[in-house]
Amino acid sequence: MRLDLYRRPESHGQYSYLAVLEGKPIPEEATNTDWEIAARGMDVSDEEDAMPEYAIDQPFQQIGSKGYAITSLRSLSGNA
């Protein structure tokens, strides 16, 4: 599956990431003016249970339920 990946800066030089299906807009409840495109059309296997380099757990389950997948807040707080 192909995804577009966005990022925004967080504290301590970290980023949070948000993934949507390629070409789809960020759903309204997740829109934020500081999201910037990190990658377009990333190939990600439908069988992936996580995108560890972006701290996104269960990306396709998240996309299926809310239209996007996002970095786990646990990862940003250092409790992952």
Buried (B, 14 or more C-beta within 10 A) or exposed (E): BEBBBBBBEEEEEBBBBBBBBBEEEBEEEBEEEEBEEBEEEBEBEEEEEEBEEBBBBBBBEBBEEEBBBBBBEEBBEEEE
